[in-house]
Amino acid sequence: MILVGLRRETSTLANQGLGVYDDHIVVLNGGDGLRTARVFPACTEPGAQYAHRASPAGNGRLDDRYKNVRFKHTEGFDVNGDGIAEIGRLRAGTYFFGEKPRGHVKRRAFEATRTQTAERDTNGDGRFNAFDPNRIDTKKAQTTMYIHRGGTQASGNTWSAGCQTIPDDLYYRFLASLGQMSSFHYVLVDGY
């Protein structure tokens, strides 16, 4: 079994920073000997609701570009030394995931077995690209970018701070497509 993540580039500021389910995760040759391809909507980028730049400061936001973001709390690391923790996303590549002990957000979830490479939005424009100096983070993410359930499609909140999330209303189908498999390779591809 292998999972393939197909990422469509989306700003972290989209949907008031709640994220967008505009990516897909494909389960190929699912658990229990199934020879299938099952496709699920997913989110593979963080929402700006977790960006330090969106946190309240005085009468506005730390960064005015985040004024329409529904701030939840800060996630990320200050990788460029500017005093602001940058949110990140999993860098395209191949990772090996195993079942996360005790799950995540009250459901079965999966975590990488080795340190992951993240990209950080160091300039705060909501994108991960060459305009972000020092954006490649090979150490700080560790194995914290999980595959887990997100909010429902109707809620409009992906619950992604950099994790790969599948809508809660489809998550049981996603788990069923895995069967009893507790580990797999995950290949993430940019720009489909």
C-alpha angles and dihedrals in degrees: 000000000000133000121215121199116204110198125200109197109250131169116252086228093064118116092016088302095301094116131241132253093224097123129076137223115203121200108208120197093356128210126299093039096297114161099206146112114229118186124205131182110245146169118232099172131069123254117236089239084088095047118116087217089065094056117115116265119175110315096340141017132306085248119029092215086071097054093116095047120111097227115215106168140310122277127170140051136273098246098164099045097243094125093252122107109230121217115230145199133211110270116238111268144087122303134175115229131193134185112287111234110245090008125239131273089005097302140085110284140171135231134190117261093216135040111287129222115236134192116221129208094229097167094047097232093129094251136096109223147109090297087071107084113212090008096147111091113185098172120027099064090061103172097321099114099091136180106240146137119289132194119298120277090247092054091060091218119115096188089220120148088167099313125119105253133190120198113268092233089061099033095095089057090049091052091046090054089056092051112187093333109129099181137038146150116265118203114194118198126190127219107016 
